[in-house]
Amino acid sequence: MGNRYIGSKTKVLHEVVSRIEELVPPSGRVIDLMSGTGAVSAALRGAGFKVAAVDLMTYSLHHGRVLLFLSRPPKFEKANAFIKRYANSGTNNYEKILSALNSVSSKNGYFWKEFSPDGSPRNGSKPRKYFSSENAQKIDGIRFWIKKLHQKKELTEIEHSLLLHDLIMSVNDVANISGTYGHYLAKLMGRANDPILLKPTSFPLKSNAKGHIVLKGYAEKLAPKLSGQLCYIDPPYMKRQYAANYHVLETLAREDAPPAIGVSGLRPWRDQYSDFCTKTKIRSAFDKIFTTMECPDFLISYSEDGLIKIKDLIKFFSEYGEVDVRTFQNKRFRSNNSKLSKELKEYLIHIRVNDG
C-alpha cells in the first residue's frame, strides 16, 4: 500500500526529524500542523516526541489516528458476526475482517456510477476512468459495509479509522491517475487493471502511543488552542488545492456521496479551501499562526517551487523572530508526463519567535 501525495515528506524524514531533535528536548511536544498522510507525525512518534497532528482533510484525520494511537491491531470484537459470515482467512480478527471485506459482494453504487468506465455520471458527463469498473464496484461494496458496521456500533472509532485508512491506501494502489486525483488517465493503465485488495497495516511502533492528539480543522483557527515546544509546518507550496486534487480520498474518508462536478467529478470542496495556496493570503495565514499559538519555535518546510520566493519569505519571517535556513535537495513530485527536473531545492526554515 502506498501514498500518492503532493509534497509528501517520506523521502526527507531524516532531515526533518534530525532538525527537530536539535531544537526540542526528548519527549517534548511537537505540533505537526499540516500533517497530510501522517509520515512526519509517525516519525516524530518513533523518535519519542508527543505529537499533535492537525490537518484540514478528513482522510488525514484517519491516517493520523492509525499512525499515532495504535501499536497493534484492534480486536474488532463487536464485528464477530460479520467476520464469521464473510471471512475466509486470517490469524486474528483484524486480518479476518479485511478478508471479510475483500469477500463481500460488489455493488453498482456511487463509485461505479461516477468514477468508472461503465458508469453514468449524474451530471451528464462522459464516464470517468478513475478506476476499472470492477474495482469501482468492489469499492462500493466495501465502503457500504464499513459504514454499516460503524453505524451499527460494531466498530470502535479507532477500528473505523483503521479500515478507512486501509481502504484509502488500497485505492491508491489501483487508481488510474498520473499523480493526483485532479483528473484520470484516458485509458486504464498499469496497476489500475489489478483487482483492489485490502491489505493489513503493519504496526512497527510498539511504544509511545500515549499523549498524542489528532485534530481536523484549519491550522489558523486551531492555532490558539495548541501549545508545544515546536510547531512543524509543511504548507502547500503551490496553487493546487489539496481538497480538489484529493477529492476521491476525501469522499472515501467522509463516507458520503456528494455531487460529482464537472468533467473530473470534483466534490464540492470550498469548505476546505486553503489560504496557503493563495499568494495574496499566505502571509496573513502564517501571521495568525505565529501570533496566536503558544509555541517558541517554528520549523517550516518550503520549496523553490513555492508561491513566494525564499528571500521574500525569509524577510517576512524575520518580522517574527530569529530565522535560520538549511537547504537540501529532494526529488520533485511529478506527474508521469511532466518535463520538470527530477530534483529541487527544499528548505527547512527555523524561526525562534521574539519574546513578547
VENGI-V873833 format. One record per helix or strand. SS is the DSSP state (hx for helix, st for strand). FROM is the first residue (numbers start at 1). LEN is the number of residues. If there is no record, write none. Layout:
BEGIN
ss: (SS,SS)
from: (FROM,FROM)
len: (LEN,LEN)
END
This chain:
BEGIN
ss: (hx,st,hx,st,hx,hx,hx,hx,st,st,hx,hx,hx,st,hx,st,hx,hx,st,st,hx,hx,hx,st,hx,st,st)
from: (10,29,39,50,58,77,93,110,116,131,133,157,190,213,219,227,242,247,261,266,270,275,282,294,310,321,343)
len: (14,4,8,6,12,10,11,6,1,1,19,18,4,4,7,8,4,8,1,1,3,3,11,10,8,11,11)
END
